[in-house]
């Protein structure tokens, strides 16, 4: 995949609902390699009061030297109730920086 295709894919995630596992599985299929999503929101929640949390953020990076190498952010909102398919987050925005 080239940068343009990756951007299109990532921006297509916005407005969709996922569980952590289903999102990770989808990313691994698209990037054709192991992806390790980090929920940085959980790390920040442990450091400060939940009311101070600015956003809910998932991060991952690809460092294989190809066109898809870069740093990626997925912003999400946790859902109050799980969906029928186990989805518990709603994707609101994405960010990307290619290396």
Secondary structure as UniProt FT lines:
FT   HELIX           3..13
FT   TURN            14..15
FT   STRAND          17..18
FT   HELIX           20..31
FT   STRAND          38..39
FT   HELIX           40..47
FT   HELIX           50..52
FT   STRAND          56..62
FT   TURN            67..68
FT   STRAND          70..78
FT   TURN            84..85
FT   STRAND          89..98
//
